[in-house]
């Protein structure tokens, strides 16, 4: 035996250090908080502060007055209320905030992978501000206040309906009965509802049977902003006339073009190739449409061809 160093036949492997694992390194990609999560968190935090001021400070509404949208706030230079009113919600109706949060969650989760976080935030903000401007213009000489994220949610809904007009959407009516509708039908139905409420109740100063606090004008502004975003930002279509019709008139309004009469031609039965070709065409027609679809000339030609081919 020599004096050389004796090495083991197999060097044991040791598990990697914790710092060597990819998810522990600083350059490992991590998913950041989505824009939808930030919006929902901001709304929830604002509603919690509303309840704190209501319960703890004996109904002191200074916090709400700082954020809610009124004509007085705009006259006094509180321009930020055109956006911040969307974070406030009714403290007497929990469904107000729950409905908006559910709509923001489901619509935002579907739109963010398509639009990206930045465009989604611009879409929501633009819908809220446009709704606020239209509400202020409608109530410039009146009183009242606008709160709620409905304008932003309806803006998201319009974009979703433009992107996926025929994708089925299932709603729980009264949280019990499932109802499946197409997004385009939901958007059109809500547009009609908001427009009728705007014309017959909000402008006229009448009390709506669905509630006196519904800001139809703000909702319409949000839907308008959603359509403008889809048309001029997402699709970048600046033409005044759309290349395709998104909404077609019903079938009973569309004129049916008169079909041109079929060409009149005669088959040369003296040529065997032409006769066989015409017989094959007639047989294909019988196979696809039935014998009753044949014209009188086709039936006559079929009888003549049978006699001619049998004699030959």
Secondary structure in CASP SS format (residue, H / E / C, confidence):
PFRMAT SS
TARGET T0000
AUTHOR 0000-0000-0000
METHOD secondary structure of the structure
MODEL  1
X C 1.00
X C 1.00
X C 1.00
X C 1.00
X C 1.00
X C 1.00
X C 1.00
X C 1.00
X C 1.00
X C 1.00
X C 1.00
X C 1.00
X C 1.00
X C 1.00
X C 1.00
X C 1.00
X C 1.00
X H 1.00
X H 1.00
X H 1.00
X C 1.00
X H 1.00
X H 1.00
X H 1.00
X C 1.00
X C 1.00
X C 1.00
X C 1.00
X C 1.00
X C 1.00
X C 1.00
X C 1.00
X C 1.00
X C 1.00
X H 1.00
X H 1.00
X H 1.00
X H 1.00
X H 1.00
X H 1.00
X H 1.00
X H 1.00
X H 1.00
X H 1.00
X H 1.00
X H 1.00
X H 1.00
X H 1.00
X H 1.00
X H 1.00
X H 1.00
X H 1.00
X H 1.00
X H 1.00
X H 1.00
X C 1.00
X C 1.00
X C 1.00
X C 1.00
X C 1.00
X C 1.00
X H 1.00
X H 1.00
X H 1.00
X H 1.00
X H 1.00
X H 1.00
X C 1.00
X E 1.00
X C 1.00
X H 1.00
X H 1.00
X H 1.00
X H 1.00
X H 1.00
X C 1.00
X C 1.00
X C 1.00
X C 1.00
X C 1.00
X H 1.00
X H 1.00
X H 1.00
X H 1.00
X H 1.00
X H 1.00
X H 1.00
X C 1.00
X C 1.00
X C 1.00
X C 1.00
X C 1.00
X C 1.00
X H 1.00
X H 1.00
X H 1.00
X H 1.00
X H 1.00
X H 1.00
X H 1.00
X H 1.00
X H 1.00
X H 1.00
X H 1.00
X H 1.00
X H 1.00
X H 1.00
X H 1.00
X H 1.00
X H 1.00
X H 1.00
X H 1.00
X H 1.00
X H 1.00
X H 1.00
X C 1.00
X H 1.00
X H 1.00
X H 1.00
X H 1.00
X H 1.00
X H 1.00
X H 1.00
X H 1.00
X H 1.00
X H 1.00
X H 1.00
X H 1.00
X H 1.00
X H 1.00
X H 1.00
X H 1.00
X H 1.00
X H 1.00
X H 1.00
X H 1.00
X H 1.00
X H 1.00
X C 1.00
X C 1.00
X C 1.00
X C 1.00
X C 1.00
X C 1.00
X C 1.00
X E 1.00
X C 1.00
X C 1.00
X C 1.00
X H 1.00
X H 1.00
X H 1.00
X H 1.00
X H 1.00
X H 1.00
X H 1.00
X H 1.00
X H 1.00
X H 1.00
X H 1.00
X H 1.00
X H 1.00
X H 1.00
X C 1.00
X C 1.00
X C 1.00
X C 1.00
X E 1.00
X E 1.00
X E 1.00
X E 1.00
X E 1.00
X E 1.00
X C 1.00
X C 1.00
X C 1.00
X E 1.00
X E 1.00
X E 1.00
X E 1.00
X E 1.00
X E 1.00
X H 1.00
X H 1.00
X H 1.00
X H 1.00
X H 1.00
X H 1.00
X H 1.00
X H 1.00
X H 1.00
X H 1.00
X H 1.00
X H 1.00
X H 1.00
X H 1.00
X H 1.00
X H 1.00
X H 1.00
X H 1.00
X H 1.00
X H 1.00
X C 1.00
X C 1.00
X C 1.00
X C 1.00
X C 1.00
X C 1.00
X C 1.00
X C 1.00
X C 1.00
X C 1.00
X C 1.00
X C 1.00
X C 1.00
X H 1.00
X H 1.00
X H 1.00
X H 1.00
X H 1.00
X H 1.00
X H 1.00
X H 1.00
X H 1.00
X H 1.00
X H 1.00
X H 1.00
X H 1.00
X H 1.00
X H 1.00
X H 1.00
X H 1.00
X H 1.00
X H 1.00
X C 1.00
X C 1.00
X C 1.00
X C 1.00
X C 1.00
X C 1.00
X C 1.00
X C 1.00
X C 1.00
X C 1.00
X C 1.00
X C 1.00
X C 1.00
X C 1.00
X C 1.00
X C 1.00
X C 1.00
X C 1.00
X C 1.00
X C 1.00
X C 1.00
X C 1.00
X C 1.00
X C 1.00
X C 1.00
X C 1.00
X C 1.00
X C 1.00
X C 1.00
X C 1.00
X C 1.00
X C 1.00
X C 1.00
X C 1.00
X C 1.00
X C 1.00
X C 1.00
X H 1.00
X H 1.00
X H 1.00
X H 1.00
X H 1.00
X H 1.00
X H 1.00
X H 1.00
X H 1.00
X H 1.00
X H 1.00
X H 1.00
X H 1.00
X H 1.00
X H 1.00
X H 1.00
X H 1.00
X H 1.00
X C 1.00
X H 1.00
X H 1.00
X H 1.00
X C 1.00
X C 1.00
X H 1.00
X H 1.00
X H 1.00
X H 1.00
X H 1.00
X H 1.00
X H 1.00
X H 1.00
X H 1.00
X H 1.00
X H 1.00
X H 1.00
X H 1.00
X H 1.00
X H 1.00
X H 1.00
X C 1.00
END
